[in-house]
Amino acid sequence: MVVLDDDPTGIQTVHGCLLITQWDEDSVRKGFADAEPFFYILTNTRAMTREEAEQVTREAMEMVVKVNQDYGYRLIIVSRSDSCLRGHFPLETDVMRQCLIAHGYSVYEKTPFCPAFIEAGRVTIDGVHYMRDGERLIPVSETEFARDNVFAYHTSVLRDYILEKGANPDDYIIVNAQGYDELYVCMNRLLRLERGYTGQ
């Protein structure tokens, strides 16, 4: 599993895996050679323009695919973005899918969409994304995050958010996540689906 991380704050909650901050061949090979079955690539694309983010995501993906030619792994690619819905969405996940398909990889028909940060109280319930404040659940569209100068949005209903960002919600699996139990259920369902796919 290769995680493309668009911001350096995300890795602070992860331990026991390799983080690389560049995607040259030597660095990516270190990720594949690491003992853990996953690693992070910090792209920092949230701080970039749309055009820069597209270029960086494509470069990182192309290098991952190139290095994997020597390993032959079945790849799981994760876009780790903001649990408060800021970032270059759907641009980055679109680029990831395009790159995999162009190189002959099989991909899910729908992209899982799972904004969640359980420890910080950012949860999705019945397709609506919330920020927990004590006992209150505040729709994220009512928080300061939704008024971001670059990545502003107007709804906490994830289907509507996807539409607002110019994508088709029917192309996504919206994952409800109040806790890790739901995430594990989703993971197991995806793994069962994966067995039905052929290719790399």
N, CA and C of each residue as an Amber inpcrd file, in Angstrom:
protein
   600
   0.8450000  -1.1800000   0.0000000   0.0000000   0.0000000   0.0000000
   0.8890000   1.2400000   0.0000000   0.5850000   2.1520000  -0.9150000
   1.3300000   3.4020000  -1.0200000   0.3550000   4.5370000  -0.7420000
   0.6890000   5.3810000   0.2260000  -0.1690000   6.4870000   0.6240000
   0.4570000   7.7870000   0.1470000  -0.2380000   8.5000000  -0.7190000
   0.1930000   9.8330000  -1.1160000  -0.4650000  10.8300000  -0.1730000
   0.3490000  11.5300000   0.5790000  -0.1140000  12.4050000   1.6550000
   0.0470000  13.8540000   1.2240000  -1.0620000  14.5960000   1.2170000
  -1.0200000  15.9530000   0.6560000  -0.6180000  17.0230000   1.6500000
  -0.3110000  16.6350000   2.8950000  -0.0090000  17.6360000   3.9170000
   0.7840000  16.9740000   5.0430000   1.7950000  17.6550000   5.5850000
   2.6590000  16.9910000   6.5850000   2.0100000  16.7310000   7.9290000
   0.8260000  17.2700000   8.2030000   0.2220000  17.0270000   9.5190000
  -0.3120000  15.6020000   9.6390000  -0.6580000  14.9730000   8.5400000
  -1.2960000  13.6620000   8.6010000  -0.4190000  12.5790000   9.1790000
   0.8480000  12.5730000   8.8340000   1.7540000  11.5130000   9.2590000
   1.9960000  11.5480000  10.7630000   1.6590000  12.6460000  11.4090000
   1.9050000  12.7580000  12.8480000   1.0860000  11.7650000  13.6630000
   0.0180000  11.2430000  13.0840000  -0.8100000  10.2760000  13.8100000
  -0.4780000   8.8390000  13.4230000   0.5630000   8.6440000  12.6130000
   0.9270000   7.3170000  12.1170000   2.3080000   6.9660000  12.6400000
   2.5120000   5.6970000  12.9540000   3.8370000   5.2770000  13.4030000
   4.1370000   3.8970000  12.8400000   5.3970000   3.5480000  12.8450000
   5.8040000   2.2040000  12.4480000   5.9110000   1.9900000  10.9550000
   5.9470000   3.0900000  10.1790000   6.1040000   2.9230000   8.7370000
   7.0480000   3.9870000   8.2090000   7.4850000   3.7850000   6.9810000
   8.4260000   4.7050000   6.3510000   7.6840000   5.8720000   5.7130000
   8.2310000   7.0740000   5.8720000   7.7540000   8.2640000   5.1780000
   8.8830000   8.7790000   4.3110000   8.6190000   8.9460000   3.0200000
   9.6070000   9.5750000   2.1470000   9.0530000  10.9200000   1.6960000
   9.9420000  11.8770000   1.5120000   9.5250000  13.2400000   1.1880000
   9.8760000  13.6190000  -0.2450000  10.3590000  12.6700000  -1.0080000
  10.5750000  12.8800000  -2.4390000  10.3100000  11.5710000  -3.1510000
  10.1080000  11.6450000  -4.4530000   9.6460000  10.4700000  -5.1940000
  10.5770000  10.1440000  -6.3480000  11.8560000  10.3770000  -6.1320000
  12.8500000   9.8820000  -7.0750000  12.9330000   8.3630000  -6.9390000
  13.5930000   7.7210000  -7.8850000  13.5880000   6.2680000  -7.9150000
  14.2110000   5.6550000  -6.6710000  15.3320000   6.1780000  -6.2070000
  15.9890000   5.6040000  -5.0300000  15.0890000   5.6760000  -3.7980000
  14.4100000   6.8190000  -3.6240000  13.5410000   6.9770000  -2.4530000
  12.3640000   6.0130000  -2.5060000  11.7380000   5.8920000  -3.6730000
  10.5820000   4.9990000  -3.7910000  11.0080000   3.5450000  -3.6170000
  12.2020000   3.2050000  -4.0860000  12.6920000   1.8370000  -3.8760000
  12.8750000   1.5400000  -2.3920000  13.2940000   2.5250000  -1.6230000
  13.4050000   2.3210000  -0.1780000  12.0440000   1.9940000   0.4200000
  11.0010000   2.6560000  -0.0890000   9.6600000   2.3640000   0.3990000
   9.2410000   0.9370000   0.0950000   9.4870000   0.4930000  -1.1270000
   9.1110000  -0.8720000  -1.5000000   9.9500000  -1.9170000  -0.7650000
  11.2030000  -1.5710000  -0.4580000  12.0880000  -2.5330000   0.1940000
  11.8940000  -2.5780000   1.7060000  11.1440000  -1.6290000   2.2560000
  10.9440000  -1.5810000   3.7000000  10.1850000  -2.8230000   4.1770000
  10.4140000  -3.1950000   5.4290000   9.7880000  -4.4100000   5.9680000
   8.2740000  -4.2820000   6.1030000   7.7770000  -3.0670000   6.3250000
   6.3350000  -2.8770000   6.4550000   5.6770000  -2.9240000   5.0730000
   4.4340000  -3.3810000   5.0120000   3.7750000  -3.5240000   3.7080000
   3.1490000  -2.2280000   3.1800000   3.4970000  -1.0990000   3.7760000
   2.9930000   0.1720000   3.2610000   3.9820000   1.2760000   3.6030000
   3.9180000   2.3510000   2.8310000   4.7350000   3.5230000   3.1280000
   4.0320000   4.7820000   2.6280000   4.4700000   5.9140000   3.1450000
   3.8890000   7.2050000   2.8020000   4.8370000   7.9800000   1.8930000
   4.2550000   8.6800000   0.9340000   4.9870000   9.6770000   0.1550000
   4.3570000  11.0300000   0.4760000   5.1360000  11.9200000   1.0810000
   4.6290000  13.2540000   1.3970000   4.7590000  14.1340000   0.1540000
   3.6480000  14.3870000  -0.5130000   3.6660000  15.2250000  -1.7160000
   3.4460000  16.7010000  -1.3910000   2.7720000  16.9840000  -0.2760000
   2.4890000  18.3570000   0.1530000   1.6920000  19.1390000  -0.8900000
   0.8630000  18.4540000  -1.6630000   0.1510000  19.1170000  -2.7460000
  -0.9320000  20.0870000  -2.2740000  -1.3610000  19.9840000  -1.0390000
  -2.3740000  20.9180000  -0.5630000  -1.8690000  22.3530000  -0.5680000
  -0.5440000  22.5010000  -0.5020000   0.0600000  23.8280000  -0.5190000
   0.3820000  24.3030000  -1.9340000  -0.0300000  23.5360000  -2.9450000
   0.3120000  23.8560000  -4.3310000  -0.9090000  24.2990000  -5.1100000
  -0.6480000  24.8690000  -6.2900000  -1.7310000  25.1770000  -7.2060000
  -2.2920000  23.8790000  -7.7790000  -3.4280000  23.9700000  -8.4140000
  -4.0340000  22.8050000  -9.0330000  -3.0930000  22.1790000 -10.0550000
  -2.4700000  23.0160000 -10.8750000  -1.5780000  22.5150000 -11.9110000
  -0.3600000  21.8230000 -11.3050000   0.2070000  22.4170000 -10.2590000
   1.3620000  21.8070000  -9.5930000   0.9730000  20.4940000  -8.9370000
  -0.2050000  20.4800000  -8.2990000  -0.6580000  19.2600000  -7.6300000
  -0.8460000  18.1350000  -8.6310000  -1.3980000  18.4490000  -9.7880000
  -1.5850000  17.4210000 -10.8140000  -0.2430000  16.8670000 -11.2750000
   0.7180000  17.7440000 -11.5050000   2.0340000  17.3080000 -11.9750000
   2.7380000  16.4380000 -10.9420000   2.7220000  16.8740000  -9.6900000
   3.4010000  16.1330000  -8.6330000   2.7480000  14.7680000  -8.4110000
   1.4270000  14.7290000  -8.3820000   0.7220000  13.4580000  -8.1910000
   1.0470000  12.5000000  -9.3200000   1.0660000  13.0050000 -10.5420000
   1.3760000  12.1430000 -11.6860000   2.8210000  11.6420000 -11.6190000
   3.7590000  12.5380000 -11.2760000   5.1590000  12.1290000 -11.1670000
   5.3290000  11.0310000 -10.1180000   4.7100000  11.2230000  -8.9510000
   4.8380000  10.2380000  -7.8790000   4.2270000   8.9050000  -8.2910000
   3.0600000   8.9540000  -8.9180000   2.4110000   7.7210000  -9.3520000
   3.2230000   6.9920000 -10.4180000   3.7460000   7.7390000 -11.3760000
   4.5450000   7.1130000 -12.4310000   5.7760000   6.4230000 -11.8470000
   6.3710000   7.0280000 -10.8340000   7.5550000   6.4090000 -10.2250000
   7.1690000   5.1640000  -9.4300000   6.0540000   5.2250000  -8.7270000
   5.5780000   4.0450000  -7.9960000   5.3520000   2.8840000  -8.9570000
   4.6880000   3.1570000 -10.0680000   4.4230000   2.1090000 -11.0530000
   5.7260000   1.5880000 -11.6550000   6.6450000   2.4870000 -11.9480000
   7.9290000   2.0760000 -12.5300000   8.6830000   1.1470000 -11.5800000
   8.8040000   1.5340000 -10.3170000   9.5460000   0.7210000  -9.3560000
   8.8450000  -0.6100000  -9.1310000   7.5190000  -0.6000000  -9.1320000
   6.7860000  -1.8390000  -8.8890000   6.9700000  -2.8590000 -10.0060000
   7.4830000  -2.4430000 -11.1450000   7.7720000  -3.4090000 -12.2020000
   8.7850000  -4.4570000 -11.7190000   9.6400000  -4.0670000 -10.7810000
  10.6340000  -5.0020000 -10.2430000  10.0920000  -5.8290000  -9.0760000
   8.9360000  -5.4610000  -8.5430000   8.3730000  -6.1580000  -7.3890000
   7.1170000  -6.9450000  -7.7420000   6.3120000  -6.4110000  -8.6290000
   5.0990000  -7.1040000  -9.0480000   4.0160000  -7.1740000  -7.9970000
   3.9860000  -6.2000000  -7.1120000   2.9540000  -6.1910000  -6.0790000
   1.5970000  -5.8080000  -6.6540000   0.5430000  -6.3130000  -6.0450000
  -0.8030000  -5.7940000  -6.2770000  -0.8990000  -4.5230000  -5.4380000
  -1.0180000  -3.3980000  -6.0820000  -0.9170000  -2.1200000  -5.3870000
  -2.2600000  -1.6600000  -4.8240000  -2.1980000  -1.0850000  -3.6290000
  -3.3070000  -0.3210000  -3.0690000  -2.7950000   1.1030000  -2.9200000
  -3.4470000   2.0370000  -3.6100000  -3.0330000   3.4360000  -3.5690000
  -4.0520000   4.2230000  -2.7550000  -3.5660000   4.9950000  -1.7920000
  -4.4300000   5.7840000  -0.9210000  -4.0850000   7.2590000  -1.0680000
  -5.1130000   8.0710000  -1.2100000  -4.9410000   9.5210000  -1.1810000
  -5.2890000   9.9980000   0.2210000  -4.2830000  10.4070000   0.9790000
  -4.5110000  10.8660000   2.3580000  -4.6200000  12.3910000   2.3170000
  -5.8380000  12.8670000   2.5070000  -6.0820000  14.3010000   2.4370000
  -6.7110000  14.7740000   3.7450000  -7.3480000  15.9150000   3.6930000
  -7.8430000  16.5540000   4.9060000  -9.1780000  15.9600000   5.3500000
  -9.2940000  15.6130000   6.6120000 -10.5580000  15.0860000   7.1290000
 -11.6130000  16.1760000   7.2550000 -11.2410000  17.4120000   6.9860000
 -12.2120000  18.5130000   6.9520000 -12.5000000  18.9500000   5.5220000
 -12.1790000  18.0680000   4.5650000 -12.6060000  18.1900000   3.1710000
 -11.8780000  19.2570000   2.3670000 -10.7030000  19.6790000   2.8120000
  -9.9200000  20.6010000   1.9940000  -8.8880000  19.8120000   1.1960000
  -8.6140000  20.2450000  -0.0020000  -7.6170000  19.5780000  -0.8220000
  -8.0410000  19.5380000  -2.2780000  -7.1500000  19.0390000  -3.1320000
  -7.3990000  18.9900000  -4.5720000  -8.2010000  17.7320000  -4.9210000
  -9.4530000  17.7560000  -4.5380000 -10.3690000  16.6640000  -4.8520000
 -11.3630000  17.1610000  -5.8910000 -11.6630000  16.3540000  -6.9100000
 -11.2330000  14.9680000  -7.1550000  -9.9760000  14.8350000  -8.0080000
  -9.2800000  15.9340000  -8.2180000  -8.1250000  15.9290000  -9.1210000
  -7.1440000  14.8110000  -8.8100000  -6.7290000  14.7080000  -7.5430000
  -5.6510000  13.7780000  -7.2160000  -6.0830000  12.3230000  -7.3630000
  -7.2630000  11.9920000  -6.9020000  -7.7110000  10.6030000  -7.0600000
  -7.9560000  10.2820000  -8.5340000  -8.3970000  11.2610000  -9.3150000
  -8.5580000  11.0350000 -10.7540000  -7.2230000  10.7150000 -11.4150000
  -6.1900000  11.4800000 -11.0580000  -4.8580000  11.2390000 -11.6290000
  -4.3460000   9.8580000 -11.2330000  -4.5620000   9.4670000  -9.9930000
  -4.1240000   8.1470000  -9.5300000  -4.7890000   7.0430000 -10.3410000
  -6.1040000   7.1430000 -10.5090000  -6.8380000   6.1370000 -11.2870000
  -6.3320000   6.1000000 -12.7300000  -6.1930000   7.2790000 -13.3400000
  -5.7460000   7.3430000 -14.7330000  -4.3950000   6.6700000 -14.9160000
  -3.4960000   6.9270000 -13.9870000  -2.1550000   6.3570000 -14.0930000
  -2.1980000   4.8380000 -13.9780000  -2.9410000   4.3280000 -13.0140000
  -3.0350000   2.8790000 -12.8450000  -3.6580000   2.2170000 -14.0680000
  -4.7370000   2.7890000 -14.5600000  -5.4080000   2.2120000 -15.7270000
  -4.4910000   2.2490000 -16.9470000  -3.7720000   3.3620000 -17.1250000
  -2.8790000   3.4900000 -18.2740000  -1.7920000   2.4280000 -18.2800000
  -1.4270000   1.9450000 -17.0910000  -0.3700000   0.9360000 -16.9760000
  -0.9320000  -0.4820000 -16.8050000  -2.2170000  -0.6500000 -17.0660000
  -2.7910000  -1.9870000 -17.0880000  -3.2390000  -2.5320000 -15.7510000
  -3.3010000  -1.7020000 -14.7230000  -3.7860000  -2.1610000 -13.4250000
  -5.3140000  -2.1670000 -13.4100000  -5.8820000  -3.1340000 -12.7280000
  -7.3190000  -3.1490000 -12.4940000  -7.6350000  -2.2640000 -11.3000000
  -8.6890000  -1.4970000 -11.4190000  -9.0970000  -0.6160000 -10.3270000
 -10.5700000  -0.8660000 -10.0270000 -10.9760000  -0.5380000  -8.8040000
 -12.3880000  -0.6420000  -8.4610000 -13.2080000   0.2560000  -9.3730000
 -14.4240000  -0.1810000  -9.6550000 -15.3200000   0.6460000 -10.4580000
 -15.5900000   1.9750000  -9.7600000 -15.6820000   1.9340000  -8.4250000
 -15.9480000   3.1410000  -7.6560000 -14.7970000   3.3840000  -6.6780000
 -14.4930000   4.6620000  -6.4700000 -13.4280000   5.0410000  -5.5470000
 -14.0010000   5.1970000  -4.1400000 -13.4720000   4.4900000  -3.1520000
 -13.9250000   4.7190000  -1.7730000 -13.6030000   6.1510000  -1.3330000
 -14.5720000   6.7850000  -0.7140000 -14.4190000   8.1690000  -0.2460000
 -14.7030000   8.1630000   1.2460000 -13.6710000   8.4120000   2.0440000
 -13.7770000   8.1660000   3.4860000 -13.1230000   9.2820000   4.2930000
 -13.7430000  10.4510000   4.3610000 -13.1940000  11.4840000   5.2400000
 -13.4610000  11.1230000   6.7010000 -12.4000000  10.9110000   7.4570000
 -12.5670000  10.5290000   8.8680000 -11.2640000  10.7770000   9.6120000
 -11.3920000  11.2120000  10.8390000 -10.2680000  11.3140000  11.7670000
 -10.8950000  11.0630000  13.1280000 -11.0420000   9.8030000  13.4430000
 -11.8490000   9.3900000  14.5890000 -11.3630000  10.0530000  15.8760000
 -10.0460000  10.0700000  16.0880000  -9.4940000  10.6120000  17.3340000
  -9.8130000  12.1000000  17.5060000  -9.9360000  12.8120000  16.3960000
 -10.2290000  14.2500000  16.4590000 -11.7240000  14.5330000  16.3360000
 -12.5430000  13.4800000  16.3090000 -13.9820000  13.6750000  16.2740000
 -14.5330000  14.0490000  14.9180000 -13.8030000  13.7250000  13.8670000
 -14.3020000  14.0010000  12.5110000 -14.8540000  12.6970000  11.9540000
 -16.1700000  12.6490000  11.8610000 -16.8630000  11.3900000  11.5790000
 -17.8890000  11.5970000  10.4720000 -18.2760000  10.4900000   9.8380000
 -19.3240000  10.5190000   8.8230000 -20.4620000   9.6120000   9.2730000
 -21.6620000  10.1710000   9.3020000 -22.8570000   9.4490000   9.7370000
 -23.9260000   9.6240000   8.6670000 -24.4100000   8.5040000   8.1410000
 -25.4560000   8.5400000   7.1110000 -25.0890000   9.4840000   5.9660000
 -23.8250000   9.4570000   5.5750000 -23.3810000  10.2390000   4.4270000
 -23.1490000  11.7080000   4.6930000 -23.1970000  12.1190000   5.9590000
 -22.9640000  13.5130000   6.3290000 -21.7030000  13.5790000   7.1880000
 -20.8200000  14.5190000   6.8760000 -19.5500000  14.6320000   7.5930000
 -19.6700000  15.6760000   8.7070000 -19.2280000  15.2940000   9.9080000
 -19.3630000  16.1390000  11.0890000 -18.0250000  16.3240000  11.7940000
 -17.9920000  17.3850000  12.6050000 -16.9210000  17.5860000  13.5680000
 -17.5480000  17.5100000  14.9590000 -17.0210000  16.6150000  15.7820000
 -17.5720000  16.4570000  17.1270000 -16.9660000  17.5020000  18.0610000
 -17.8280000  18.1830000  18.8000000 -17.4060000  19.1720000  19.7960000
 -18.1030000  18.8150000  21.1000000 -17.3910000  18.0390000  21.9420000
 -18.0300000  17.5220000  23.1430000 -19.1370000  16.5580000  22.7550000
 -20.3650000  16.8640000  23.1450000 -21.5040000  16.0290000  22.8050000
 -22.1750000  16.4780000  21.5090000 -21.7360000  17.5920000  20.9660000
 -22.3830000  18.1310000  19.7620000 -21.7080000  17.6190000  18.5040000
 -22.5020000  17.3980000  17.4720000 -22.0000000  17.0850000  16.1450000
 -22.2700000  18.2890000  15.2500000 -21.2040000  18.9070000  14.7620000
 -21.3400000  20.1050000  13.9350000 -21.0520000  19.7310000  12.4840000
 -21.9730000  19.9490000  11.5630000 -21.6600000  19.7030000  10.1530000
 -20.4250000  20.5110000   9.7440000 -19.4910000  19.8760000   9.0530000
 -18.2270000  20.5720000   8.7590000 -18.4420000  21.8090000   7.8960000
 -19.5330000  21.8550000   7.1470000 -19.7860000  23.0440000   6.3340000
 -20.1160000  24.2680000   7.1820000 -20.3630000  24.0450000   8.4830000
 -20.6360000  25.1520000   9.3900000 -19.4040000  25.5450000  10.1970000
 -18.2490000  25.0070000   9.8350000 -17.0050000  25.3240000  10.5380000
 -16.1330000  26.2400000   9.6880000 -15.0680000  26.7390000  10.3020000
 -14.1560000  27.6310000   9.5740000 -13.4420000  26.9230000   8.4300000
 -13.3330000  25.5870000   8.5070000 -12.6510000  24.8380000   7.4500000
 -13.3770000  24.9960000   6.1100000 -14.6830000  25.0880000   6.1520000
 -15.4670000  25.2150000   4.9250000 -15.3060000  26.5830000   4.2760000
 -14.7580000  27.5350000   5.0190000 -14.5500000  28.8830000   4.4760000
 -13.1010000  29.1000000   4.0560000 -12.3630000  28.0180000   3.8700000
 -10.9750000  28.1000000   3.4360000 -10.8630000  28.9400000   2.1600000
  -9.8140000  29.7680000   2.0880000  -9.6660000  30.6640000   0.9430000
  -9.5080000  29.9230000  -0.3810000  -8.9320000  28.7280000  -0.3380000
  -8.6520000  27.9820000  -1.5670000  -9.6600000  26.8620000  -1.7790000
 -10.0200000  26.1600000  -0.7010000 -10.8130000  24.9270000  -0.8360000
 -12.1920000  25.0460000  -0.1920000 -12.8230000  26.1930000  -0.3100000
 -14.1230000  26.4060000   0.3290000 -15.1850000  25.4630000  -0.2430000
 -16.1850000  25.1600000   0.5750000 -17.3170000  24.3320000   0.1460000
 -18.5390000  24.7190000   0.9700000 -19.7220000  24.2210000   0.5780000
 -20.9610000  24.7180000   1.1540000 -21.8810000  23.6420000   1.7170000
 -21.4450000  22.3970000   1.7240000 -22.3240000  21.3290000   2.2000000
 -21.5300000  20.2690000   2.9410000 -22.1740000  19.6350000   3.9040000
 -21.5810000  18.5140000   4.6320000 -22.1170000  17.1810000   4.1470000
 -23.1190000  17.2190000   3.2750000 -23.6660000  15.9930000   2.6740000
 -22.6770000  15.5540000   1.6000000 -22.0760000  14.4010000   1.7710000
 -20.9340000  14.0490000   0.9420000 -21.2960000  13.8700000  -0.5270000
 -22.4670000  13.3580000  -0.8340000 -22.8780000  13.2880000  -2.2400000
 -22.9240000  14.6910000  -2.8470000 -23.4630000  15.6360000  -2.1020000
 -23.5490000  17.0080000  -2.6030000 -22.1620000  17.6590000  -2.6690000
 -21.3070000  17.3180000  -1.7100000 -19.9330000  17.8380000  -1.7390000
 -19.2120000  17.3660000  -3.0050000 -19.3580000  16.0920000  -3.3230000
 -18.7150000  15.5430000  -4.5230000 -19.2270000  16.2620000  -5.7660000
 -20.5400000  16.4960000  -5.8250000 -21.1150000  17.2530000  -6.9370000
 -20.5590000  18.6660000  -6.9920000 -20.4840000  19.3080000  -5.8370000
 -19.9690000  20.6740000  -5.7770000 -18.5470000  20.7650000  -6.3090000
 -17.7760000  19.7070000  -6.1030000 -16.3900000  19.7000000  -6.5620000
 -16.2470000  19.2330000  -8.0160000 -17.3830000  19.0060000  -8.6790000
 -17.3410000  18.7150000 -10.1030000 -17.2500000  17.2500000 -10.4670000
 -17.5200000  16.3560000  -9.5320000 -17.4490000  14.9170000  -9.7990000
 -18.8410000  14.3060000  -9.6990000 -18.9380000  13.0500000 -10.1140000
 -20.1940000  12.3100000 -10.0650000 -20.2130000  11.4490000  -8.8060000
 -21.1360000  11.6990000  -7.8840000 -21.1490000  10.9070000  -6.6410000
 -21.3660000   9.4220000  -6.8690000 -21.9490000   9.0480000  -8.0030000
 -22.1520000   7.6320000  -8.2920000 -20.8410000   6.9120000  -8.6030000
 -19.7620000   7.6690000  -8.7720000 -18.4390000   7.0770000  -9.0180000
 -17.6910000   6.7760000  -7.7200000 -18.3480000   6.9910000  -6.5750000
 -17.6820000   6.8570000  -5.2850000 -18.4850000   5.9660000  -4.3380000
 -17.7660000   5.2830000  -3.4690000 -18.3710000   4.5890000  -2.3320000
 -18.1870000   5.4920000  -1.1240000 -19.2550000   6.0760000  -0.6300000
 -19.1580000   6.9540000   0.5380000 -19.1730000   6.0820000   1.7880000
 -18.1270000   6.2040000   2.5840000 -17.9310000   5.3350000   3.7390000
 -18.3870000   6.0580000   5.0080000 -19.3650000   5.4840000   5.7050000
 -19.7460000   6.0020000   7.0060000 -18.7000000   5.5790000   8.0290000
 -18.3260000   6.5000000   8.8930000 -17.2600000   6.2010000   9.8560000
 -17.4770000   6.9830000  11.1380000 -18.1560000   6.3260000  12.0950000
 -18.2360000   6.8930000  13.4390000 -17.1280000   6.3340000  14.3230000
 -16.5860000   5.1820000  13.9280000 -15.5300000   4.5280000  14.6860000
 -14.8240000   3.5240000  13.8100000 -13.8250000   2.8780000  14.3780000
 -13.0120000   1.9560000  13.5940000 -13.7640000   0.6860000  13.2050000
 -14.7980000   0.3220000  13.9530000 -15.5630000  -0.8690000  13.5850000
 -16.1370000  -0.7340000  12.1850000 -16.7000000   0.4320000  11.8910000
 -17.2590000   0.6490000  10.5620000 -16.1630000   0.6490000   9.4920000
 -15.0160000   1.1990000   9.8290000 -13.9120000   1.2140000   8.8640000
 -13.4330000  -0.1960000   8.5680000 -13.3830000  -1.0320000   9.5880000
 -12.9630000  -2.4190000   9.3740000 -13.9690000  -3.1690000   8.5040000
 -15.2520000  -2.9100000   8.7230000 -16.2800000  -3.5420000   7.8920000
 -16.0910000  -3.1440000   6.4330000 -15.8640000  -1.8660000   6.1990000
 -15.6480000  -1.3870000   4.8340000 -14.3900000  -2.0070000   4.2360000
 -13.3220000  -2.0660000   5.0130000 -12.0790000  -2.6510000   4.5270000
 -12.2830000  -4.1010000   4.1060000 -12.9670000  -4.8590000   4.9390000
 -13.1980000  -6.2680000   4.6130000 -14.0680000  -6.4250000   3.3690000
 -15.0450000  -5.5350000   3.1990000 -15.8830000  -5.5830000   2.0090000
 -15.0500000  -5.2950000   0.7580000 -14.1590000  -4.3030000   0.8550000
 -13.3050000  -3.9790000  -0.2860000 -12.3520000  -5.1230000  -0.6080000
 -11.8430000  -5.7810000   0.4190000 -10.9500000  -6.9130000   0.1750000
 -11.6900000  -8.0560000  -0.5110000 -12.9550000  -8.2670000  -0.1390000
 -13.7420000  -9.3010000  -0.8150000 -13.9930000  -8.9130000  -2.2740000
 -14.2750000  -7.6270000  -2.5140000 -14.4460000  -7.1650000  -3.8850000
 -13.1710000  -7.3460000  -4.6890000 -12.0550000  -7.0990000  -4.0450000
 -10.7570000  -7.1520000  -4.7260000 -10.4830000  -8.5390000  -5.3000000
 -10.9760000  -9.5480000  -4.6320000 -10.7410000 -10.9170000  -5.1100000
 -11.4280000 -11.1730000  -6.4480000 -12.4050000 -10.3240000  -6.7640000
 -13.0960000 -10.5020000  -8.0270000 -12.4340000  -9.7920000  -9.1940000
 -11.3550000  -9.0550000  -8.9150000 -10.6620000  -8.3190000  -9.9640000
  -9.4490000  -9.1020000 -10.4250000  -9.1410000  -8.9560000 -11.7060000
  -7.9320000  -9.5880000 -12.2590000  -6.9420000  -8.4990000 -12.6120000
  -5.7600000  -8.8920000 -12.9920000  -4.7110000  -7.9360000 -13.3380000
  -3.7780000  -7.7410000 -12.1780000  -3.0510000  -6.6390000 -12.2130000
  -2.0480000  -6.3700000 -11.1980000  -2.6790000  -5.7640000  -9.9500000
